[in-house]
Amino acid sequence: MKKLFVLSLLSNFLLTGCGDNMPPDCSNKETVNLVKDISKTELIRQFEYLSNTNITQFETVRIGLEKLRLGKFELLVNNIRTVKKDEQSKKYVCAAELIIPKIQEDGSDAKHPITYTSSLTDDKSKIYVEVHGLR
């Protein structure tokens, strides 16, 4: 009887945790890593564009681009907040601060507010993340 009760509690716990079909929340490690990857790709694209223009005074852009390409620093996602948990569309809307460490000319961090969403693909096999505010 005792074993059945423990097994029943365990199965209820597992069903409760996974039964809502919600994606990982805003602070989930996998979600945050996807935000970092997407942000890095977009920042490299923007830095490449700027470095190919006539805007030569942006030495910071060139240095930042090289650091991003070489992986000399990791983007940080801080002050993560859940703005909305949408049960109907099964997604989270999130806000955070993207930090690019020591990229300013004076060696300070660049901080930029971003928003992102976390949802699952229809077959629930992958997390789908969209990042907004990187421009």
C-alpha positions as CSV (number, residue, x, y, z in Angstrom):
1,M,0.0,0.0,0.0
2,K,2.8,2.4,0.9
3,K,4.6,1.8,-2.5
4,L,1.4,2.4,-4.4
5,F,0.8,5.7,-2.5
6,V,4.4,7.0,-3.3
7,L,4.1,5.9,-7.0
8,S,0.7,7.6,-7.2
9,L,2.2,10.9,-5.7
10,L,5.1,10.7,-8.1
11,S,2.9,10.2,-11.2
12,N,0.6,13.1,-10.0
13,F,3.7,15.3,-9.7
14,L,4.9,14.4,-13.1
15,L,1.5,14.9,-14.7
16,T,1.1,18.2,-13.0
17,G,4.5,19.5,-14.2
18,C,4.2,18.4,-17.8
19,G,0.5,18.4,-18.3
20,D,0.0,22.0,-19.1
21,N,1.9,21.8,-22.3
22,M,3.6,25.2,-21.5
23,P,7.1,25.9,-22.8
24,P,10.0,26.5,-20.5
25,D,9.5,29.7,-18.6
26,C,11.4,33.0,-19.1
27,S,14.3,32.1,-16.7
28,N,14.8,28.6,-18.0
29,K,18.4,27.9,-18.9
30,E,17.6,26.5,-22.3
31,T,15.4,29.5,-23.1
32,V,18.0,32.0,-22.0
33,N,20.7,30.2,-24.0
34,L,18.5,30.5,-27.1
35,V,18.1,34.2,-26.4
36,K,21.8,34.6,-26.2
37,D,22.4,32.7,-29.4
38,I,19.8,34.7,-31.3
39,S,21.2,38.0,-29.9
40,K,24.8,37.1,-30.8
41,T,23.9,36.2,-34.4
42,E,21.9,39.5,-34.8
43,L,24.6,41.6,-33.2
44,I,27.3,40.1,-35.5
45,R,25.1,40.9,-38.5
46,Q,24.6,44.5,-37.3
47,F,28.3,45.0,-36.5
48,E,29.2,43.6,-39.9
49,Y,26.9,46.0,-41.6
50,L,28.3,49.0,-39.6
51,S,31.9,47.9,-40.2
52,N,31.2,47.8,-44.0
53,T,29.8,51.4,-44.1
54,N,31.7,54.7,-44.2
55,I,31.3,55.0,-40.5
56,T,34.9,54.6,-39.6
57,Q,34.8,56.3,-36.3
58,F,33.2,53.2,-34.7
59,E,36.3,51.4,-33.6
60,T,34.2,49.9,-30.9
61,V,32.1,48.2,-33.5
62,R,35.1,46.6,-35.1
63,I,36.4,45.5,-31.7
64,G,33.0,44.2,-30.6
65,L,32.6,42.3,-33.8
66,E,35.9,40.5,-33.4
67,K,35.2,39.7,-29.8
68,L,31.8,38.2,-30.7
69,R,33.2,36.2,-33.5
70,L,36.1,34.8,-31.4
71,G,33.8,34.1,-28.4
72,K,35.9,36.4,-26.2
73,F,32.9,37.2,-24.1
74,E,29.5,35.8,-23.4
75,L,26.4,37.9,-23.7
76,L,24.5,38.2,-20.4
77,V,20.7,38.2,-19.9
78,N,19.9,39.9,-16.6
79,N,16.8,41.1,-14.8
80,I,14.5,38.5,-16.4
81,R,10.8,39.1,-15.9
82,T,7.7,37.3,-17.0
83,V,5.5,39.8,-18.5
84,K,2.7,37.4,-19.4
85,K,2.0,33.7,-19.2
86,D,-0.5,33.1,-22.0
87,E,-2.3,29.8,-21.3
88,Q,-4.4,30.0,-24.4
89,S,-1.5,30.3,-26.9
90,K,0.9,28.3,-24.7
91,K,3.7,30.9,-24.5
92,Y,5.5,33.2,-22.2
93,V,6.2,36.9,-23.0
94,C,9.4,38.0,-21.3
95,A,11.5,41.1,-20.7
96,A,15.1,41.3,-19.7
97,E,18.3,43.3,-20.0
98,L,20.9,42.2,-22.6
99,I,24.4,43.0,-21.5
100,I,27.4,43.1,-23.8
101,P,30.4,43.1,-21.3
102,K,33.1,45.7,-21.6
103,I,32.3,46.8,-25.1
104,Q,32.1,50.6,-24.6
105,E,35.1,52.7,-25.4
106,D,35.6,53.4,-21.7
107,G,35.5,49.6,-21.0
108,S,32.0,49.6,-19.5
109,D,29.2,47.2,-20.4
110,A,26.5,48.0,-23.0
111,K,23.0,47.4,-21.6
112,H,20.0,47.1,-23.8
113,P,16.3,46.2,-22.9
114,I,14.9,43.3,-24.9
115,T,11.7,41.3,-24.9
116,Y,11.3,37.7,-26.0
117,T,8.7,35.0,-26.3
118,S,9.1,31.3,-25.5
119,S,6.7,28.8,-27.0
120,L,6.8,25.2,-28.2
121,T,6.5,23.9,-31.8
122,D,3.2,22.3,-32.6
123,D,4.7,18.8,-32.1
124,K,6.1,20.0,-28.8
125,S,9.6,18.7,-29.7
126,K,11.4,22.1,-29.8
127,I,11.4,25.4,-28.0
128,Y,10.8,28.4,-30.2
129,V,12.1,31.7,-29.1
130,E,11.7,35.1,-30.7
131,V,13.8,38.1,-29.5
132,H,12.7,41.7,-30.0
133,G,14.5,45.0,-29.5
134,L,17.9,44.2,-30.8
135,R,18.1,47.1,-33.2
